[in-house]
Amino acid sequence: MGTESEASRRDFLKTGAGVGGAALAGVVFPERVLGANDRVRLAVCGIRGRGMDHVKRFSKVPGVEIAAVCEIDEKVLGTRLADIEKLDLPKPRTFTDVRKVLEDKSIDAISVAAPNHWHSLMGIWACQAGKDAYVEKPCSHNWWEGKQLVAAVNRYGRIVQMGMQSRSSPSLQEAVQYLRDDLIGEVYMARGLCFKWRDTIGRQPRQAVPEGVDYDLWLGPAPDRGFTLNRFHYNWHWFWDTGNGDLGNQGIHEVDIARWGLGVKFPSKVSAIGAKVMFDDDQETPNMLTCSYEFDMPDGKKRLMEFEVRHWMTNHEAEIGTRAYGGSLPPAGPTPAPANAATAPGQVLGPAPGKPATIGNLFYGSKGYMGIQEYDSYKTWLGEKGEPGPSGRAPENHFANFIDCVRSRKKEDLAAPVEEGHYSCTLVHLANVSYRLGRTLHFDPATEQVTGDDEANRLLRDGDRGYRSGFTIPERI
């Protein structure tokens, strides 16, 4: 392995990982092959919200050590280190800059829970530095990033999983197999639901960067439009520079399940309409969005997919969001904000407290239909009378699946390899571009380009924002 590793390292230093060769000149590709009993040393990047879930979940996987954490907010870091101590875990090393994490040759893998605009770049840098990576959803902020992340995974032979937990649920795997086995007949349409109560974020003025925050590193690839609380913790989801709206936040899970169940990859036609309704605030992304996709099948038939984002009062569909699937409704009363959350009057971090959500999928076939509730349960209704059919519920083990593959080096055993993530994320990006341009897009799956629409392809390439120097996606992998 030594010769191949050194050659890869030379290529890595030539490309500079998009940050300049000197920044990572000390990187040495790991030479050891992890055995079944070897400890996997993991660094978690971004630990304010979802990243702390990574700490908790990975620490429960046998043989995993949370060796390091990377965080740009000193107050968040201090709180999370205290939380880690309460979990009776060894104190990890701390970093502010992910590039320093990647220079540490003792780190085997990283998990990426930073904002969306960082996901692909951290994943690519990890591959070039000889690390494996668990990359939160969505694995890309635009189509181009996802394409280059896939190229990096294949070029450097790394194990990279996207955080699509549903794919590791035995019950959802069973549900998809039922679809393949024609339980509900010929499946012709899937419908994804993302109905979550989300209140207004209000308006926030520009202000000085809070003490202890490295805002330059938080921005990374994104342009600096001045610091405001609304463009920072959590609410970055609702700005095009850093987020993808709820379609790319919660919705990507259901987009992926819908595509998975249909057995399709890229669409041939995409159309999305929507708006930001009710609120007069800083949010750029729509809070109401309806997306339609058309897929060309090898037999000449079409398969269709619908997706809908709603942000306020709504109905349940196919009992999704109720107790019927064996789940439970959210507790009543206020939901505590994450530690050190930068809150503002009227601001709600996540769904409004105490409000049930309707998040899941529907599949329609010639013999019946199937409902899937969020990550781990499904029900079926068969025949003209809608008689109850098979159902199931089983928790996912997504983090353990990633670690198993880090040890085995069997990419084929990943429940959600990054290639699958790229297909699903491209559906998100296409719908957002269709919404922003106000027109239907005709997509060529072979070239991964919109036919006859340079403006759409430009938005798919960089989101119309470009990249800051030192944080660019490599042109050549």
C-alpha positions as CSV (number, residue, x, y, z in Angstrom):
1,M,0.0,0.0,0.0
2,G,3.0,2.3,0.5
3,T,3.7,3.1,-3.1
4,E,0.0,3.8,-3.9
5,S,-0.3,6.0,-0.8
6,E,2.7,8.1,-1.6
7,A,1.5,8.6,-5.2
8,S,-1.9,9.7,-3.9
9,R,-0.2,12.0,-1.4
10,R,1.8,13.6,-4.2
11,D,-1.3,14.2,-6.2
12,F,-3.0,15.6,-3.1
13,L,-0.3,18.1,-2.5
14,K,-0.3,19.2,-6.2
15,T,-4.0,20.0,-6.1
16,G,-3.6,21.5,-2.6
17,A,-7.0,20.3,-1.6
18,G,-8.3,23.6,-2.8
19,V,-6.6,25.4,0.1
20,G,-3.0,25.7,-1.0
21,G,-0.5,22.9,-0.7
22,A,1.3,24.4,2.3
23,A,-1.9,24.2,4.4
24,L,-1.8,20.4,4.5
25,A,1.8,19.7,3.6
26,G,2.2,17.6,6.7
27,V,-0.5,15.1,5.9
28,V,0.6,11.5,5.8
29,F,-1.9,8.9,4.4
30,P,-2.7,6.3,7.0
31,E,-0.9,3.0,6.3
32,R,-2.6,0.8,8.8
33,V,-5.6,-1.4,7.9
34,L,-8.1,-1.5,10.6
35,G,-9.0,-4.9,12.0
36,A,-12.3,-5.9,13.6
37,N,-10.9,-5.1,17.0
38,D,-9.0,-1.9,16.2
39,R,-10.3,1.4,17.6
40,V,-11.5,3.9,15.1
41,R,-10.4,7.4,16.0
42,L,-13.0,9.9,14.9
43,A,-13.1,13.7,14.7
44,V,-16.6,15.4,14.8
45,C,-16.7,18.7,12.9
46,G,-19.4,21.1,14.0
47,I,-20.8,20.1,17.4
48,R,-23.4,22.8,18.2
49,G,-26.5,20.8,17.1
50,R,-26.5,17.7,15.0
51,G,-22.8,17.2,15.6
52,M,-23.5,16.5,19.3
53,D,-25.8,13.8,18.2
54,H,-22.9,12.4,16.2
55,V,-20.8,12.4,19.4
56,K,-23.5,10.5,21.3
57,R,-24.3,8.0,18.6
58,F,-20.7,7.2,17.5
59,S,-19.6,6.9,21.1
60,K,-22.0,4.0,21.5
61,V,-20.6,2.1,18.6
62,P,-18.1,-0.5,20.0
63,G,-14.5,0.4,19.2
64,V,-15.0,4.1,18.4
65,E,-13.1,6.8,20.1
66,I,-14.3,10.5,19.8
67,A,-10.7,11.6,19.5
68,A,-11.3,15.2,18.4
69,V,-13.9,17.8,17.9
70,C,-13.8,20.9,15.6
71,E,-15.9,24.0,16.4
72,I,-15.6,27.6,15.5
73,D,-17.6,29.0,18.4
74,E,-15.7,29.0,21.7
75,K,-18.9,29.2,23.8
76,V,-20.4,26.3,22.0
77,L,-17.2,24.3,22.4
78,G,-17.0,24.9,26.1
79,T,-20.6,23.8,26.6
80,R,-20.2,20.7,24.5
81,L,-16.9,19.7,26.2
82,A,-18.9,19.8,29.5
83,D,-21.6,17.7,27.9
84,I,-19.0,15.2,26.7
85,E,-17.6,14.9,30.2
86,K,-21.1,14.2,31.5
87,L,-21.3,11.3,29.1
88,D,-18.2,9.9,30.8
89,L,-16.2,10.1,27.6
90,P,-12.5,10.9,27.5
91,K,-11.8,14.6,26.7
92,P,-11.2,14.9,23.0
93,R,-8.6,17.1,21.3
94,T,-10.1,20.4,20.2
95,F,-9.7,22.2,16.8
96,T,-11.1,25.3,15.2
97,D,-9.9,24.7,11.6
98,V,-10.8,21.4,9.9
99,R,-7.5,21.6,7.9
100,K,-5.6,21.1,11.2
101,V,-7.8,18.1,11.9
102,L,-6.9,16.6,8.6
103,E,-3.2,17.1,9.3
104,D,-3.5,14.8,12.3
105,K,-2.3,11.4,11.1
106,S,-3.9,9.7,14.2
107,I,-7.4,10.5,13.0
108,D,-9.0,7.7,10.9
109,A,-12.2,9.4,9.9
110,I,-14.3,12.6,10.3
111,S,-18.0,13.2,10.7
112,V,-19.2,16.4,9.1
113,A,-22.1,18.2,10.9
114,A,-21.2,21.8,9.8
115,P,-23.6,23.9,7.8
116,N,-24.6,22.7,4.3
117,H,-22.2,24.9,2.4
118,W,-19.2,23.1,4.1
119,H,-20.4,19.5,3.5
120,S,-18.8,18.6,0.2
121,L,-15.6,20.6,0.7
122,M,-14.9,18.9,4.0
123,G,-15.7,15.5,2.4
124,I,-13.4,16.2,-0.5
125,W,-10.6,17.4,1.7
126,A,-11.0,14.3,3.9
127,C,-10.7,12.0,0.9
128,Q,-7.6,13.8,-0.3
129,A,-6.1,13.6,3.2
130,G,-6.7,9.8,3.4
131,K,-9.6,10.0,5.8
132,D,-13.0,8.4,5.6
133,A,-16.0,10.6,6.2
134,Y,-19.6,10.5,7.4
135,V,-21.2,13.5,5.7
136,E,-24.5,14.9,7.0
137,K,-27.4,15.5,4.6
138,P,-27.3,17.0,2.1
139,C,-23.9,15.9,1.0
140,S,-23.7,19.0,-1.3
141,H,-24.8,22.6,-1.4
142,N,-25.1,22.5,-5.2
143,W,-24.8,19.8,-7.9
144,W,-21.2,20.6,-8.9
145,E,-20.0,19.9,-5.3
146,G,-21.7,16.6,-5.2
147,K,-20.3,15.5,-8.5
148,Q,-16.7,16.4,-7.3
149,L,-17.3,14.7,-4.0
150,V,-18.2,11.5,-5.7
151,A,-15.1,11.8,-7.9
152,A,-12.9,12.3,-4.9
153,V,-14.4,9.2,-3.2
154,N,-13.6,7.1,-6.2
155,R,-10.2,8.7,-6.9
156,Y,-8.9,8.1,-3.4
157,G,-10.8,4.9,-2.5
158,R,-12.4,6.3,0.7
159,I,-15.4,5.2,2.6
160,V,-18.0,8.1,2.6
161,Q,-21.5,7.8,3.9
162,M,-24.3,10.4,3.7
163,G,-26.5,10.9,6.7
164,M,-29.6,9.3,5.3
165,Q,-30.5,7.1,8.3
166,S,-33.6,5.6,6.7
167,R,-31.5,3.4,4.5
168,S,-30.1,1.6,7.5
169,S,-33.6,0.8,9.0
170,P,-34.4,-2.9,8.5
171,S,-38.1,-2.1,8.3
172,L,-37.6,0.4,5.5
173,Q,-35.3,-2.0,3.7
174,E,-38.1,-4.5,3.9
175,A,-40.6,-1.9,2.7
176,V,-38.5,-1.2,-0.4
177,Q,-38.1,-4.9,-1.1
178,Y,-41.9,-5.2,-1.0
179,L,-42.1,-2.5,-3.6
180,R,-39.6,-4.4,-5.7
181,D,-41.6,-7.6,-5.3
182,D,-44.8,-5.9,-6.5
183,L,-46.7,-6.0,-3.2
184,I,-48.7,-2.9,-4.3
185,G,-48.4,-3.8,-8.0
186,E,-46.7,-1.5,-10.6
187,V,-45.4,1.5,-8.7
188,Y,-46.0,4.6,-10.8
189,M,-45.7,7.5,-8.3
190,A,-44.1,8.5,-5.0
191,R,-45.0,11.4,-2.9
192,G,-42.7,13.0,-0.3
193,L,-44.1,15.1,2.6
194,C,-42.2,17.7,4.7
195,F,-44.9,19.4,6.8
196,K,-43.3,21.1,9.8
197,W,-44.4,24.1,11.8
198,R,-41.8,26.8,11.5
199,D,-42.3,30.3,12.8
200,T,-40.9,33.5,11.4
201,I,-37.3,34.3,12.0
202,G,-38.0,38.0,12.0
203,R,-35.4,40.6,10.9
204,Q,-32.0,41.1,12.4
205,P,-29.6,44.0,11.7
206,R,-25.9,43.6,10.9
207,Q,-23.7,43.5,14.0
208,A,-20.2,42.8,15.2
209,V,-19.2,39.1,15.1
210,P,-19.7,37.7,18.7
211,E,-16.6,37.3,20.7
212,G,-15.0,33.8,20.4
213,V,-16.5,33.1,17.0
214,D,-14.2,32.5,14.0
215,Y,-16.6,33.8,11.4
216,D,-14.1,33.6,8.6
217,L,-13.9,29.8,9.1
218,W,-17.7,29.5,9.6
219,L,-18.2,31.2,6.2
220,G,-15.6,29.1,4.5
221,P,-16.7,28.9,0.8
222,A,-19.7,31.3,1.3
223,P,-19.5,35.1,0.6
224,D,-19.3,37.5,3.5
225,R,-22.5,39.6,3.5
226,G,-22.0,40.9,7.0
227,F,-22.8,39.1,10.3
228,T,-26.4,38.9,11.5
229,L,-27.9,36.5,13.9
230,N,-30.3,35.3,11.2
231,R,-27.5,34.2,9.0
232,F,-25.7,32.3,11.8
233,H,-26.7,29.4,14.0
234,Y,-29.5,27.2,12.5
235,N,-31.2,30.0,10.5
236,W,-28.5,29.7,7.9
237,H,-30.8,27.0,6.5
238,W,-33.0,29.7,5.1
239,F,-30.4,31.6,3.0
240,W,-29.2,30.5,-0.5
241,D,-25.6,31.2,0.3
242,T,-25.4,28.6,3.0
243,G,-28.6,26.5,3.0
244,N,-31.1,24.8,0.7
245,G,-34.4,25.6,2.4
246,D,-36.5,22.9,4.1
247,L,-36.3,20.9,0.9
248,G,-32.6,20.3,1.5
249,N,-32.9,20.3,5.3
250,Q,-35.6,17.8,6.5
251,G,-36.9,17.2,2.9
252,I,-33.8,15.5,1.6
253,H,-34.6,12.5,3.8
254,E,-38.0,12.0,2.1
255,V,-36.6,12.9,-1.4
256,D,-34.1,10.1,-0.9
257,I,-36.7,7.6,0.3
258,A,-39.0,8.4,-2.6
259,R,-36.3,8.0,-5.2
260,W,-35.1,4.8,-3.5
261,G,-38.5,3.3,-3.5
262,L,-39.2,4.2,-7.1
263,G,-35.8,2.6,-8.1
264,V,-34.7,5.7,-10.1
265,K,-31.7,7.9,-10.3
266,F,-31.8,11.3,-12.2
267,P,-35.0,12.7,-13.6
268,S,-35.6,13.9,-17.1
269,K,-38.0,16.8,-16.1
270,V,-38.4,18.9,-13.0
271,S,-40.8,21.7,-12.1
272,A,-41.2,23.5,-8.8
273,I,-43.5,26.3,-7.7
274,G,-43.8,27.9,-4.3
275,A,-43.5,31.1,-2.3
276,K,-42.6,32.5,1.1
277,V,-46.0,33.1,2.6
278,M,-47.3,34.7,5.8
279,F,-44.1,36.2,7.1
280,D,-42.2,39.4,6.3
281,D,-38.7,38.5,7.5
282,D,-35.1,37.9,6.4
283,Q,-35.7,34.3,5.0
284,E,-34.8,33.9,1.3
285,T,-35.9,30.3,0.7
286,P,-39.6,29.4,0.2
287,N,-41.6,28.0,3.1
288,M,-44.2,26.5,0.7
289,L,-42.9,24.5,-2.2
290,T,-44.4,21.9,-4.6
291,C,-42.1,19.9,-6.8
292,S,-42.8,17.5,-9.6
293,Y,-40.3,15.1,-11.2
294,E,-40.6,12.8,-14.2
295,F,-38.3,9.8,-14.7
296,D,-37.8,7.9,-18.0
297,M,-37.7,4.2,-17.5
298,P,-35.9,1.6,-19.7
299,D,-39.2,0.1,-20.8
300,G,-40.4,3.4,-22.2
301,K,-42.7,4.1,-19.3
302,K,-42.6,7.1,-16.9
303,R,-42.4,7.1,-13.1
304,L,-43.5,10.2,-11.3
305,M,-42.5,11.8,-8.0
306,E,-44.1,14.7,-6.1
307,F,-42.7,16.5,-3.1
308,E,-44.2,19.1,-0.9
309,V,-42.9,21.5,1.7
310,R,-45.4,23.1,4.1
311,H,-44.5,25.3,7.1
312,W,-47.7,25.8,9.1
313,M,-51.1,24.3,9.7
314,T,-51.7,21.2,7.6
315,N,-53.3,17.7,7.6
316,H,-51.8,14.3,8.0
317,E,-51.7,11.9,5.1
318,A,-51.9,8.1,5.3
319,E,-51.8,8.4,9.1
320,I,-48.2,9.8,8.8
321,G,-47.6,12.0,11.8
322,T,-50.0,10.1,14.1
323,R,-49.5,7.3,16.6
324,A,-50.7,4.8,14.0
325,Y,-47.2,3.8,13.1
326,G,-46.2,3.1,16.7
327,G,-44.4,6.4,17.1
328,S,-45.2,9.2,19.5
329,L,-46.2,12.8,19.1
330,P,-43.8,15.6,20.2
331,P,-44.2,16.5,23.8
332,A,-46.3,19.5,24.6
333,G,-44.7,22.7,25.8
334,P,-41.6,24.6,24.7
335,T,-38.7,22.8,23.2
336,P,-35.4,23.9,24.7
337,A,-33.1,25.7,22.3
338,P,-29.6,24.2,21.7
339,A,-26.9,25.4,24.0
340,N,-25.6,28.9,23.2
341,A,-28.3,29.4,20.6
342,A,-28.3,32.9,19.1
343,T,-32.0,33.5,19.5
344,A,-34.0,36.6,18.7
345,P,-37.6,37.7,19.4
346,G,-40.0,35.6,17.4
347,Q,-37.2,33.2,16.3
348,V,-37.9,29.5,16.6
349,L,-35.0,27.1,16.1
350,G,-36.6,24.2,14.3
351,P,-40.3,23.3,14.3
352,A,-42.6,25.3,16.6
353,P,-42.9,23.6,20.0
354,G,-45.6,21.1,20.6
355,K,-46.8,21.0,17.0
356,P,-46.9,17.5,15.3
357,A,-45.2,17.2,12.0
358,T,-46.2,15.1,8.9
359,I,-43.0,13.8,7.5
360,G,-42.8,10.7,5.3
361,N,-43.6,9.1,2.0
362,L,-46.4,7.6,0.0
363,F,-46.0,5.1,-2.8
364,Y,-48.9,4.4,-5.2
365,G,-49.2,1.2,-7.2
366,S,-51.8,-0.7,-9.3
367,K,-52.7,-2.9,-6.3
368,G,-52.5,-0.5,-3.4
369,Y,-50.4,2.0,-1.6
370,M,-47.7,2.2,1.0
371,G,-47.0,4.9,3.7
372,I,-43.6,5.5,5.3
373,Q,-43.3,7.5,8.5
374,E,-40.0,9.4,8.8
375,Y,-37.1,7.0,9.4
376,D,-38.2,3.6,10.6
377,S,-41.7,2.4,10.0
378,Y,-44.2,1.6,7.1
379,K,-47.7,0.5,6.5
380,T,-49.5,-0.8,3.4
381,W,-53.1,-0.8,2.2
382,L,-54.1,-3.3,-0.5
383,G,-56.9,-3.7,-3.0
384,E,-59.8,-1.5,-3.9
385,K,-61.1,-1.6,-0.3
386,G,-57.7,-0.6,1.2
387,E,-57.3,-3.7,3.4
388,P,-54.4,-3.5,5.8
389,G,-51.3,-5.3,4.4
390,P,-47.8,-5.8,5.8
391,S,-46.3,-3.3,8.1
392,G,-43.1,-2.9,10.2
393,R,-41.0,-0.8,12.4
394,A,-37.3,-1.2,13.3
395,P,-34.7,1.4,14.3
396,E,-31.8,2.3,12.1
397,N,-28.1,1.7,12.8
398,H,-26.6,4.1,10.3
399,F,-23.6,5.2,12.4
400,A,-22.6,1.5,13.1
401,N,-23.0,0.7,9.4
402,F,-20.4,3.4,8.5
403,I,-17.9,2.2,11.1
404,D,-18.3,-1.4,10.0
405,C,-17.4,-0.3,6.4
406,V,-14.5,1.8,7.7
407,R,-13.0,-1.4,9.1
408,S,-13.9,-3.8,6.3
409,R,-13.2,-1.3,3.4
410,K,-16.3,-2.8,1.7
411,K,-17.9,0.3,0.1
412,E,-20.6,-2.0,-1.3
413,D,-21.9,-2.6,2.3
414,L,-22.6,1.1,2.9
415,A,-26.3,1.7,3.4
416,A,-26.1,5.2,1.9
417,P,-22.9,5.6,-0.2
418,V,-22.2,9.1,-1.4
419,E,-23.2,8.3,-5.0
420,E,-26.8,7.7,-3.8
421,G,-26.6,10.9,-1.8
422,H,-25.5,12.7,-5.0
423,Y,-28.5,11.4,-6.9
424,S,-31.0,12.5,-4.2
425,C,-29.3,15.9,-3.6
426,T,-29.4,16.6,-7.3
427,L,-33.1,16.3,-7.2
428,V,-33.1,19.0,-4.4
429,H,-30.9,21.3,-6.3
430,L,-32.9,20.9,-9.5
431,A,-36.1,21.8,-7.8
432,N,-34.6,24.8,-6.0
433,V,-33.2,26.1,-9.4
434,S,-36.6,25.5,-11.1
435,Y,-38.3,27.5,-8.3
436,R,-35.7,30.3,-8.5
437,L,-35.9,30.6,-12.2
438,G,-39.7,30.1,-12.5
439,R,-39.5,27.5,-15.2
440,T,-39.5,23.7,-15.9
441,L,-36.0,22.2,-16.3
442,H,-35.3,19.4,-18.8
443,F,-32.4,17.4,-17.5
444,D,-30.1,15.0,-19.3
445,P,-29.1,12.2,-16.9
446,A,-26.2,11.2,-19.1
447,T,-24.5,14.6,-19.0
448,E,-26.0,15.8,-15.7
449,Q,-26.9,19.1,-17.4
450,V,-30.1,21.0,-18.0
451,T,-30.7,21.0,-21.7
452,G,-30.6,24.5,-23.4
453,D,-30.5,26.5,-20.2
454,D,-27.2,28.0,-19.3
455,E,-28.6,30.0,-16.4
456,A,-29.9,26.9,-14.8
457,N,-26.6,25.1,-15.2
458,R,-24.8,28.1,-13.7
459,L,-27.0,27.9,-10.6
460,L,-26.4,24.2,-10.3
461,R,-22.6,24.9,-10.6
462,D,-22.1,27.4,-7.8
463,G,-25.5,28.6,-6.6
464,D,-24.8,32.0,-8.2
465,R,-22.5,32.9,-5.3
466,G,-19.1,31.7,-6.3
467,Y,-16.4,30.5,-3.8
468,R,-14.1,32.5,-1.6
469,S,-10.4,32.2,-2.2
470,G,-8.9,29.3,-0.2
471,F,-12.2,27.4,0.0
472,T,-12.9,26.4,-3.6
473,I,-14.0,23.0,-4.9
474,P,-11.2,21.5,-6.9
475,E,-11.7,21.5,-10.6
476,R,-9.6,18.4,-11.0
477,I,-9.9,15.5,-8.6
